[in-house]
Amino acid sequence: MQIRRVQLAPKPARRGFTLIELLVVISIIATLMALILPAIQQARAAARTLECKNNLKNITLAAHNFASSKKHFPALGVYAPGASAGSPLFLRSWVVELMAHMDRRDISDRWNNNNAWNESMTNGALVGNTPLNKTYVKVLACPDDQSANAVDGGLSYVANNGYLIANPAVTSVNRWTAGGINWNANATTNLPATPDADPIDADAHRDTGVFWPDFGLAANSVRERQRNSHSIDGIYDGGGQTILLSENVNAGASGSWADPTWTNVGFVYMVDTTAVVANPTTSAINSFRYPQPGRNTTTSALDNLPNRSKAGPEANINPLAAGPNSSHTGGVNVGYADGSVGFINETIDISVYARMISPGGAKNRTVATGIYPQDPLGDNSF
């Protein structure tokens, strides 16, 4: 009798990860994510910065198209005589002027140029500018600007309104005939009460900015009614050396890109309030050649330089904050008067930045004017 031996098959080996192996895999994945996520965020930030530059490029080209047809850049803001003396009617900003050139003829054609920017419709008739002034126009908003991106009436970009002194008599509106800065250090200062009293001073101040407000018949100076924002040919210092437009996270603080208030749609270079010296010999002196930056009277900070202050809203609260600023790391995007765009580092040399604001600071003024011209910028200065 044979005895069969039954051979039992061995149990299959259990497949799976040990706890240690699982922890190792998780730690590897976490390490990879830690390395990859910053790169992804940087790529996204670069994409948003590029989109912002494209916006500025389109607006800059629109400004050039306007200047080609009108022979000058648009006014920073357009005003008309108001109901009482000294109280002009706020009509529209430079943004409204460019709407037709930014492929928004639907807004431009319906805009009533005779009405205030915030005039409402009457009895349903299409004679008002509200709600047109609240239309969201994507090209006007930087994707990194949370106060403007996807916000009705949002605005991220401001126009070059030149130099300004912290003087209550002039900070309400920056006019080239009444700039309040005595550039030639004589006995006459151009103020709102005495505009263009010193034409040499006025011409020098006009050369500190590109966009100036247009008061039309309400202007107190004949020359101010005849001359306003510069032409393309009037950019004496070179279009590639002159800032036309910049970013500002507080732009459109009133809730609309149509409000012509200068702090709503413009930026300035604040000048030190100390006395200006004519024909200086050193760069340490406040003058037209070497304009020293204004400081915050409380903190002594240079709030008006690129990315130095983002406190807002600007309008009628802190003109020192009306300088280029953005949510980008390290600086701001700008559009130049030659139609190009670029990025200005927030650590830019102050004297270089001041000369990039002025479109005609280097004009060959004679010593007899009492105003010494600014030094030309080199192509490698910024």
Buried (B, 14 or more C-beta within 10 A) or exposed (E): EEEEEEEEEEEEEEEEEEEEEEEEEEEEEEEEEEEEEEEEEEEEBEEBBEBBBEBBBBBBBBBBBBBEEEEBBBBBBBBBBEEEEEEBBBBBBBBBBBBBBBEBEEBBEEBBEEBBBBBEBEEEEEBBBBEBBBBBBEBBBBBBBEBBBEBEBBBBBBBBBBBBBBBEEBBBBBBBBBBBBBBBBEEEBBBBEBBBBBEBBBBBBBBBBBBBBBBBEBBBBEBBBEBBBBBBEBBBBBBBBBBBBBBBBBBBBBBBBBBBBBBBBBBBBBBBBEEBBBBBEEEEBBBBBBBBBBBBEEEEEBBBBBBBBBEBBBBEBBBBBBBBBBBBEEBBBBBBBBBBBBBBEBEBEBBBBBBBBBBBBBBEBEEEBBBBBBBEBEEEBB
